[in-house]
Amino acid sequence: MPHSDDLLWDAVSGLSRFAALLTMAELGVADHLADGPVTTEELAERCQAHAPALRRVLRELTSMGLLRPAGTDGHELTERGSALRSDAPHSLRSSIRMLGEEGFWYAMGNLPETVRTGKSAFAARFGHLYEHLAARPEASRLFDDYMRARAVTFTENLAKRYDFPQTATMVDVAGGKGHILATVLRANPDMRGVLFDLDHVTEGAREYLTGEGLADRCDVVAGDFFAGVPAGADVYLLASVLHNWGDDDAVGILRNVRRAMAPSGRVLILEVVLPDGTEPHLGNDLDMRMLAIFDGAVERSSQEYAALFGRADLKLTDVIELGAGASLIEAVPS
């Protein structure tokens, strides 16, 4: 087992490595190296960067295994580094850029202030995350790309591992552009869908679902889940929704779903579920981000979700691991 000091220093060094990774993503280094090795001077010209400063970052990226030396003062992409190409399948470039976005960077850097006050320093400066994104179209696009890339593994496994009612209607509550809903509908050709989200999101959702050939099987409805959700469906999916809210707000959302659902309906919560033990887990890392960005947001254990369900006249019936740290939690009327 690594010495405790090694673990601490690795965390300290991780900030520098992420900064180098962010620089690679922001400057499009992987795109500029896509056709083969390039010297530092030529790469700096392509990236519109300062060559001596870029050379130092390239040295760090090489030590991380993202680049390798090529000729005299040249560099080329490794297979790992190719994941930051914009055209790579499931590219990570937008995800890295999103985590380095001004507000996200500020949030994590000011976590000590958030913990001192119990109020998000990010929210105090930038407002609610979704208001912040709505006012910044480029950041909003990066966030959408980040959420889609993060969801690839567990979305595909959701369609494979969960037994959806074949003729059901599913409401994707706060479903964004509709990537998860589209995956489920493609895997279940007799199902219908309803994409429910805020008004400024729905136009993009209509375009995406139409482009996926699903417009005739999916309605797009604008609204606020604190006021209510579309009624009468068989399945209600809340993917990465409840962790954005404190317990009282989360229960309010679930109660609205409970009132709207068909008598034999079910609720599916797609979230990272915290482990019962103290081992390292992605959920703990995400919980720091939720703490930093939102007032009241929190990752939860299965027992904590069960308690929320109980307050909303629901009961937990199953937890299915989906990979990439995510789980599907099923609840039905109690």
C-alpha positions in Angstrom: 0.0 0.0 0.0 1.4 3.5 -0.9 2.7 5.5 2.0 0.3 8.2 3.2 2.7 10.9 2.2 2.8 9.5 -1.4 -1.0 9.7 -1.6 -0.9 13.3 -0.5 1.8 14.3 -2.9 0.0 12.5 -5.7 -3.1 14.6 -5.0 -1.0 17.8 -5.0 0.7 16.8 -8.3 -2.7 16.0 -9.8 -3.6 19.7 -10.0 -0.6 20.4 -12.1 -1.3 17.4 -14.4 -4.9 18.5 -14.8 -3.7 22.1 -15.7 -1.5 20.6 -18.4 -4.4 18.4 -19.6 -6.7 21.5 -19.7 -4.1 23.4 -21.7 -3.9 20.5 -24.2 -7.7 20.5 -24.6 -8.1 24.3 -24.8 -5.3 24.8 -27.4 -6.5 21.8 -29.5 -3.1 20.2 -29.3 -4.4 16.7 -30.2 -6.2 18.1 -33.2 -3.1 19.8 -34.4 -1.1 16.6 -34.0 -3.7 14.4 -35.6 -1.9 14.1 -39.0 1.5 13.2 -37.5 4.5 14.6 -35.6 5.1 18.3 -35.4 7.9 20.4 -33.9 7.3 22.6 -30.9 7.7 25.8 -32.9 5.3 24.7 -35.6 2.8 23.4 -33.0 3.0 26.7 -31.2 2.2 28.5 -34.4 -0.8 26.3 -35.1 -2.1 26.7 -31.5 -1.3 30.4 -31.4 0.8 29.8 -28.3 4.1 30.9 -26.8 6.6 28.3 -27.9 8.8 28.2 -24.8 5.8 28.0 -22.5 4.2 25.3 -24.7 7.4 23.3 -24.6 7.2 23.0 -20.8 3.6 21.8 -21.0 4.4 19.3 -23.7 7.1 17.9 -21.4 4.5 17.3 -18.7 2.0 15.8 -21.2 4.8 13.4 -22.4 5.5 12.3 -18.9 1.7 11.5 -18.6 1.8 9.3 -21.6 -0.3 11.5 -23.8 2.5 12.4 -26.2 5.8 10.9 -27.2 9.0 12.5 -28.6 9.4 12.4 -32.4 12.7 13.6 -34.0 14.4 16.8 -32.9 12.0 18.8 -30.7 9.0 17.1 -32.2 6.0 15.4 -30.6 3.3 13.0 -31.7 0.1 11.7 -30.1 -0.1 8.4 -28.2 -3.2 6.3 -28.3 -4.2 7.7 -24.9 -3.6 11.3 -26.1 -5.8 10.6 -29.1 -8.8 10.6 -26.8 -8.5 14.4 -26.7 -9.0 14.8 -30.5 -12.3 16.5 -31.3 -13.2 13.8 -33.8 -12.3 10.8 -31.5 -15.2 8.5 -30.7 -16.4 9.6 -27.2 -13.9 12.4 -27.2 -12.9 13.7 -23.8 -11.8 17.2 -25.1 -15.1 19.0 -24.2 -15.2 17.2 -20.8 -11.8 18.5 -19.8 -12.6 22.0 -21.0 -15.8 22.0 -19.0 -14.0 21.0 -15.8 -11.6 23.9 -16.4 -14.4 26.4 -17.3 -14.2 29.7 -15.3 -17.1 28.9 -12.9 -16.1 25.2 -12.3 -12.5 26.2 -11.7 -13.6 29.0 -9.3 -15.9 26.6 -7.5 -13.2 24.0 -6.7 -10.6 26.6 -5.8 -13.0 28.1 -3.3 -14.3 24.9 -1.7 -12.7 26.0 1.7 -14.9 29.1 1.7 -17.9 27.0 0.9 -17.1 24.7 3.8 -16.6 27.6 6.1 -20.0 29.2 5.3 -22.1 26.2 4.3 -23.0 28.1 1.2 -21.6 27.5 -2.3 -19.0 30.2 -3.2 -19.8 29.4 -6.9 -23.5 30.1 -6.4 -22.8 33.3 -4.5 -20.7 34.6 -7.4 -22.3 33.0 -10.5 -25.8 32.0 -9.4 -27.3 28.6 -10.0 -25.3 26.5 -12.4 -28.0 26.3 -15.1 -28.5 30.1 -15.0 -24.8 30.4 -15.4 -24.8 28.0 -18.4 -27.9 29.6 -20.0 -26.0 33.0 -20.1 -22.9 31.4 -21.6 -23.7 29.4 -24.8 -20.2 28.1 -25.2 -20.0 26.8 -21.6 -23.5 25.3 -22.1 -22.3 23.4 -25.2 -19.3 22.1 -23.3 -21.5 21.0 -20.4 -23.8 19.1 -22.8 -20.8 17.4 -24.4 -19.4 16.6 -20.9 -22.6 15.1 -19.7 -23.0 13.0 -22.9 -19.4 11.7 -22.7 -19.8 10.9 -19.0 -23.1 9.1 -19.7 -22.0 6.8 -22.6 -21.2 3.7 -20.6 -24.1 3.8 -18.2 -26.6 4.8 -20.8 -25.7 1.9 -23.0 -25.9 -0.5 -20.0 -29.2 1.0 -18.9 -30.8 -0.1 -22.2 -29.2 -3.5 -22.0 -29.6 -4.4 -18.3 -33.0 -2.9 -17.4 -36.2 -4.7 -18.4 -38.4 -1.8 -19.7 -42.1 -2.5 -20.2 -42.3 -3.0 -24.0 -45.3 -0.7 -24.7 -44.6 1.8 -22.0 -44.4 5.6 -22.2 -41.4 7.0 -20.4 -41.0 10.6 -19.2 -37.4 11.6 -19.1 -37.6 14.3 -16.4 -35.0 17.1 -17.0 -33.8 15.0 -19.9 -31.6 17.6 -21.6 -31.0 17.1 -25.3 -32.5 13.5 -25.0 -29.4 11.3 -25.4 -30.5 8.8 -22.7 -34.1 8.8 -23.9 -33.0 8.2 -27.5 -30.9 5.2 -26.4 -33.7 3.6 -24.5 -36.2 4.2 -27.4 -33.9 2.7 -30.0 -33.5 -0.4 -27.8 -37.3 -0.7 -27.2 -39.0 0.0 -30.5 -42.5 -0.2 -29.1 -42.0 2.4 -26.3 -42.9 6.0 -26.5 -41.1 8.9 -24.8 -41.7 12.3 -23.4 -38.7 14.7 -23.0 -39.5 17.1 -20.2 -37.2 20.1 -19.4 -37.0 23.8 -19.1 -38.1 25.9 -22.0 -34.6 27.0 -23.1 -33.5 23.3 -23.4 -36.5 22.0 -25.4 -35.6 23.5 -28.8 -32.3 21.7 -28.8 -34.0 18.5 -27.7 -36.5 18.7 -30.5 -33.7 19.1 -33.0 -31.7 16.2 -31.6 -34.6 13.7 -31.4 -35.7 14.6 -34.9 -32.2 14.0 -36.1 -32.3 10.6 -34.5 -35.5 9.7 -36.3 -37.5 9.6 -33.1 -39.8 12.7 -33.5 -42.9 10.5 -34.2 -42.3 8.5 -30.9 -41.3 11.3 -28.6 -43.1 14.4 -27.4 -41.1 17.4 -26.1 -42.7 19.3 -23.2 -41.4 22.4 -21.5 -42.0 22.9 -17.8 -40.6 23.1 -14.3 -40.5 19.8 -12.2 -41.1 21.8 -9.0 -44.5 22.8 -10.5 -45.4 19.3 -11.9 -44.4 16.8 -14.5 -46.4 15.2 -17.5 -49.1 12.9 -16.1 -50.1 9.3 -16.8 -46.8 7.7 -17.9 -45.6 4.2 -17.0 -42.0 5.1 -16.3 -40.4 8.3 -15.0 -36.6 8.6 -15.4 -34.6 11.1 -13.4 -31.0 10.9 -14.6 -28.4 13.0 -12.6 -31.3 15.1 -11.3 -31.8 14.5 -7.6 -28.2 14.9 -6.6 -28.5 18.5 -7.6 -30.9 19.2 -4.8 -31.1 19.0 -1.0 -33.4 16.5 0.6 -36.5 18.6 0.9 -36.3 19.8 -2.7 -35.6 16.2 -3.9 -38.6 14.9 -2.0 -40.7 17.7 -3.6 -39.7 16.5 -7.1 -40.4 12.9 -6.2 -43.8 13.8 -4.8 -44.7 15.5 -8.1 -43.6 12.4 -10.0 -45.6 10.2 -7.6 -48.8 12.3 -8.2 -48.3 12.1 -12.0 -47.5 8.5 -12.5 -49.8 5.7 -13.5 -51.0 3.4 -10.6 -48.6 0.6 -11.9 -45.9 3.0 -12.8 -42.3 3.1 -11.6 -39.6 5.7 -11.0 -36.0 5.2 -12.2 -33.2 7.2 -10.6 -29.9 7.1 -12.4 -27.2 8.4 -10.1 -23.8 7.6 -8.6 -24.6 5.7 -5.4 -22.2 6.2 -2.5 -20.7 3.0 -1.0 -21.4 2.0 2.6 -17.8 1.7 3.4 -14.8 4.1 3.4 -13.0 2.9 0.3 -12.2 5.4 -2.5 -15.1 5.9 -4.8 -16.0 8.1 -7.7 -19.1 9.2 -5.8 -16.9 10.8 -3.1 -15.1 12.8 -5.8 -18.3 13.9 -7.4 -19.7 14.9 -4.0 -16.9 17.4 -3.6 -18.0 19.0 -6.9 -21.6 19.0 -5.9 -20.7 20.7 -2.6 -18.7 23.3 -4.4 -21.2 24.2 -7.2 -24.7 23.9 -5.7 -26.3 24.9 -2.4 -27.8 21.7 -1.0 -26.6 19.3 -3.7 -25.3 15.9 -2.5 -24.5 12.4 -3.6 -26.3 9.8 -1.6 -26.2 6.1 -0.5 -28.9 3.6 -1.4 -30.2 3.9 2.2 -30.5 7.7 1.8 -32.4 7.3 -1.5 -34.7 4.8 0.2 -35.4 7.4 2.9 -36.3 10.1 0.2 -38.6 7.6 -1.5 -40.4 6.9 1.8 -41.2 10.6 2.2 -42.7 10.6 -1.3 -44.9 7.5 -0.9 -42.5 5.4 -2.9 -40.4 2.3 -2.0 -37.0 1.2 -3.3 -37.2 -2.1 -5.1 -33.9 -2.6 -6.9 -30.4 -1.2 -7.4 -28.6 -2.1 -10.7 -24.9 -1.3 -11.3 -24.5 0.2 -14.7 -20.7 0.9 -14.8 -18.7 4.1 -14.8 -19.7 4.5 -11.1 -23.4 4.9 -11.9 -26.4 2.8 -10.7 -30.1 2.6 -11.6 -32.4 2.8 -8.6 -36.0 1.6 -9.1 -38.9 2.7 -6.9 -42.6 2.0 -7.1 -45.6 3.3 -5.2 -45.6 2.1 -1.6 
